[in-house]
Amino acid sequence: MGALGIYLIGIITLIAFYAAVTMVLNIEAGWGGLWDLGVAGLMGLGGYFYVITTLPTDNDYGSLAFGWPHWAGVLGAGLFVAAVALLIGTPALRLRGEYFLITTLAFAEVVRQLAINSESVTRGTVGIAGVDRPFDSFVTPRGYTWVLLAMTVLAAVAVFFISRRIARSPHGRLLRAIRDNEPLALSLGKNVARQRIITFAFVGFLYGILAPLYVWYIRSILPAMFASHLTFTAWTALVIGGIASIGGPAIGAAVLIALTEALQFIPVSPEYATALSAARWILLGAALILVLRARPQGLISEQRSMRAMGRRRDAAPLSITPAMPKPGDGAPGDASGRSTLTISEVTKKFGGLTAVNNVSLTARQGQITALIGPNGAGKTSLFNVITGFEAADHGSIKLDDEELAGLPPWRIAQRGVVRTFQTPVGFPKLTVQENLLTAGSSAASEGLRAGLIGPRTWEREQSEVAGKAAVITAELGLTVDQNELLENLSSGDMKLVEFSRQLMAEPAFLLLDEPASGVNPANLDRLVSLLRGLVERGIGIVVIDHNLSFIMDVADHVYVLANGAVLTDGPPHEISQDERVIDIYLGSRA
Amino acid sequence: MQNLLFGIVSGSMLALAAIGFAMVRQTEGFLNIAHAQFLVLGAFVGVVFVDTFAVNVFLGAALTFAVVGIFGVAIAKLLLDPVRKSGSLVLLFTSIGIAYALYGLIMAIFGTEGRSYPVDFGPTVDFGFASITVGELLIILTAVAAVAGLWVFLNRTVVGTWIRAVASNPELARLRGVRVEVVSSTVWFIATGLAGLAGFLMGAMGTVTSEMGWANVPLILAVAVLGGIDRIYGVMAASMLLGVIMDMGVLVIPSQYVPVLVFGALVVALIVRPNGLFSTSRRAEYAV
């Protein structure tokens, strides 16, 4: 085998390595929605942990060393990086999008600077050369390229199967749901913060155990290996290949590395080395710009990937177990079995503005309670406070005897108080069925563990949930293709999915924020009968709307809010006669 | 005291570099990673003017601003406008592609060897507690003048008002007849021009290398975020703060640990004040 052969094996090894890293990045960024620019930092930590723990204690440098066996060093690197990810992730994951991106970038910079400057441990910019590798003593250096190739390809294949298994599981679906619409996920009782931290620690573990491969490939460790170049290469591969698809990341890595490495074949005299390096960067930049212009979704789009997965599921359909949902499993109820939601003296201030001022109201299961009032009366703010999205400054919110004030939104939703939002965007990149299944699935089947172990842990529950979904959608008259992405639906169908989805969460109380807005007036009667049908089944509904005639048709009891306070309340026919109400609506403010 | 003064000088240059980044983020809605490469471009274009063509330093700075600004507008129209409808993630990564390509182009044209400006910083002015060269004083004055000019432009001209309108509410601005394409071109001209100017000054202070762009990416992001990514004056204050911390930091800890301190502080600051150090208002996240 000639030098060219060795070189080619080296490139394939590098492709496999970057494919693995990019697929891990896809788990956190593509599905988890974490814009992590700290990949190099996490991998650097893993690399140094591995080298320092496995370095023989009688090494020539006299540097810090523990002499662990290789397997312990690799596993330890994974666990160490996972622990660090947990540590920095717990506070940093409160940050959204761009802020998380910059925090992780800064973190990676801190790691690199520490590696450069902690000379007694890392030997600074020079690094630790000639690192001992597993199986090194069994084969010739030339033969070792094959060993390394085999190990790296094995790792890439393993990561591929892990990521595909996650993509197909309820866990992957939950990650994409949280990515698409975090408030909605919270309102369906999903513990979003916990999920994010688990994802970050999990990918930290994977980065940690992949890092030694890179060390073996270079045969040494130095800070320059973990500069932001590593992060940007993985991100570029991800974006070119297709973010959030299943096969895209590996393809993107192959295209990108092959493209940039191919230029090394051009024989040039050393004086043109700079020009060659420059050409590589220009080519890389041009590839990124052109791919994104021609295919903003990348070579393989998320939609195509997930549709293909949906079709596979059709081939072996989830056996549907029809079951009628019971309202509010968790809520104990009174003597008649019906629960009460009691809001007492709730106040919420934003700076100097009192959005909700000492509001008390009561809603009962089996009834529709309406909140009306002009814009800025505090209706949505009150919803935010009841469902835990905003903390009340004062007052109590009780479901029967249980205090809800102070609980996080997802816990309140799990207690059975489920809300909708004014804009029913749902989880746009999930199919109709995925939207419904997400709402009805338990935390156990949506966990990372279930996702990794495989279908036998979640298949049965998913069948039951799919059965429930079939019943609800049939009842509500939703007839669209269940494998269509939600964002492709008409607004009317989207609204029906919205209702179906929130019902899948089995609410004791359903809080509807402007359900009639955007509904064709001709269809309002249908909405009224739909809501009446729900309360007859025992659900309690609290509804906000601007459409007075709709409210008067549908409500059992109406509260009128003005300037954050309850102006009056009573049955609809009294409210519609009340002069103060007519005043605020017809505007006698002058 | 001397270090405080140095800190103000580095802070001024950083502010010039970061203001444009924040303006683009605010009006165009994405993080323009290529911004730092315009810095390098400015530094090299400046060297060509001042060194190769022996242009006067002040004229050279003005020409650099104009050339880099026009180049920035061209890049935005040719490469960024066509992908605008694909959203901020695609824009962000297109800008990374532009950064790669610019970096390669600069390397191809100017090589990897460092160059320096043939400028004389003039006599040292001694204040007793600290001293500064006339050249460094001019850098501070340039930064102050640029910021003052920007303020006048944003607050006293029609186009400036449009820019502020687009920044606070692009949809409404469009509906009210603001000419969005004029705003976009103007913002790109000013933003990349300021980056070019900052590169010119950084080059004059030290050496010009093709690597100075990447080195400045984390710093620009840091001050943009610390200042509150949508607040120009916050970004300026954060730049000054960071410049001073870096130059004063060496008095307290070994100089090689200063970057660790700075970025460690950034992480902590973000976690404590997620909307930037100078944010006063809080938006309700879950309304609508």
HADDOCK unambig.tbl for C-alpha pairs under 7 A between the chains (distance, minus, plus):
assign (segid A and resid 91 and name CA) (segid B and resid 271 and name CA) 6.29 0.50 0.50
assign (segid A and resid 92 and name CA) (segid B and resid 271 and name CA) 5.97 0.50 0.50
assign (segid A and resid 95 and name CA) (segid B and resid 274 and name CA) 6.48 0.50 0.50
assign (segid A and resid 102 and name CA) (segid B and resid 221 and name CA) 6.80 0.50 0.50
assign (segid A and resid 103 and name CA) (segid B and resid 267 and name CA) 5.42 0.50 0.50
assign (segid A and resid 106 and name CA) (segid B and resid 218 and name CA) 6.85 0.50 0.50
assign (segid A and resid 106 and name CA) (segid B and resid 263 and name CA) 5.28 0.50 0.50
assign (segid A and resid 106 and name CA) (segid B and resid 267 and name CA) 6.71 0.50 0.50
assign (segid A and resid 107 and name CA) (segid B and resid 263 and name CA) 6.97 0.50 0.50
assign (segid A and resid 110 and name CA) (segid B and resid 260 and name CA) 4.95 0.50 0.50
assign (segid A and resid 110 and name CA) (segid B and resid 263 and name CA) 6.17 0.50 0.50
assign (segid A and resid 110 and name CA) (segid B and resid 264 and name CA) 6.63 0.50 0.50
assign (segid A and resid 113 and name CA) (segid B and resid 259 and name CA) 6.99 0.50 0.50
assign (segid A and resid 113 and name CA) (segid B and resid 260 and name CA) 6.14 0.50 0.50
assign (segid A and resid 114 and name CA) (segid B and resid 260 and name CA) 6.96 0.50 0.50
assign (segid A and resid 117 and name CA) (segid B and resid 256 and name CA) 6.64 0.50 0.50
assign (segid A and resid 274 and name CA) (segid B and resid 111 and name CA) 6.92 0.50 0.50
assign (segid A and resid 275 and name CA) (segid B and resid 108 and name CA) 5.38 0.50 0.50
assign (segid A and resid 278 and name CA) (segid B and resid 104 and name CA) 4.07 0.50 0.50
assign (segid A and resid 278 and name CA) (segid B and resid 105 and name CA) 6.45 0.50 0.50
assign (segid A and resid 278 and name CA) (segid B and resid 107 and name CA) 5.60 0.50 0.50
assign (segid A and resid 278 and name CA) (segid B and resid 108 and name CA) 5.43 0.50 0.50
assign (segid A and resid 279 and name CA) (segid B and resid 104 and name CA) 6.21 0.50 0.50
assign (segid A and resid 281 and name CA) (segid B and resid 100 and name CA) 5.34 0.50 0.50
assign (segid A and resid 281 and name CA) (segid B and resid 101 and name CA) 5.63 0.50 0.50
assign (segid A and resid 281 and name CA) (segid B and resid 103 and name CA) 6.91 0.50 0.50
assign (segid A and resid 281 and name CA) (segid B and resid 104 and name CA) 4.79 0.50 0.50
assign (segid A and resid 282 and name CA) (segid B and resid 100 and name CA) 6.17 0.50 0.50
assign (segid A and resid 282 and name CA) (segid B and resid 101 and name CA) 3.95 0.50 0.50
assign (segid A and resid 282 and name CA) (segid B and resid 104 and name CA) 4.98 0.50 0.50
assign (segid A and resid 282 and name CA) (segid B and resid 105 and name CA) 6.55 0.50 0.50
assign (segid A and resid 284 and name CA) (segid B and resid 100 and name CA) 6.67 0.50 0.50
assign (segid A and resid 285 and name CA) (segid B and resid 97 and name CA) 3.89 0.50 0.50
assign (segid A and resid 285 and name CA) (segid B and resid 98 and name CA) 5.75 0.50 0.50
assign (segid A and resid 285 and name CA) (segid B and resid 100 and name CA) 4.71 0.50 0.50
assign (segid A and resid 285 and name CA) (segid B and resid 101 and name CA) 4.52 0.50 0.50
assign (segid A and resid 286 and name CA) (segid B and resid 97 and name CA) 6.42 0.50 0.50
assign (segid A and resid 286 and name CA) (segid B and resid 101 and name CA) 6.45 0.50 0.50
assign (segid A and resid 288 and name CA) (segid B and resid 94 and name CA) 6.53 0.50 0.50
assign (segid A and resid 288 and name CA) (segid B and resid 97 and name CA) 5.18 0.50 0.50
assign (segid A and resid 289 and name CA) (segid B and resid 94 and name CA) 5.13 0.50 0.50
assign (segid A and resid 289 and name CA) (segid B and resid 97 and name CA) 5.43 0.50 0.50
assign (segid A and resid 292 and name CA) (segid B and resid 90 and name CA) 6.64 0.50 0.50
assign (segid A and resid 292 and name CA) (segid B and resid 94 and name CA) 6.82 0.50 0.50
assign (segid A and resid 293 and name CA) (segid B and resid 83 and name CA) 5.88 0.50 0.50
assign (segid A and resid 296 and name CA) (segid B and resid 86 and name CA) 6.40 0.50 0.50
assign (segid A and resid 296 and name CA) (segid B and resid 90 and name CA) 6.49 0.50 0.50
assign (segid A and resid 380 and name CA) (segid B and resid 287 and name CA) 6.89 0.50 0.50
assign (segid A and resid 421 and name CA) (segid B and resid 288 and name CA) 6.94 0.50 0.50
assign (segid A and resid 422 and name CA) (segid B and resid 288 and name CA) 5.51 0.50 0.50
assign (segid A and resid 423 and name CA) (segid B and resid 288 and name CA) 6.73 0.50 0.50
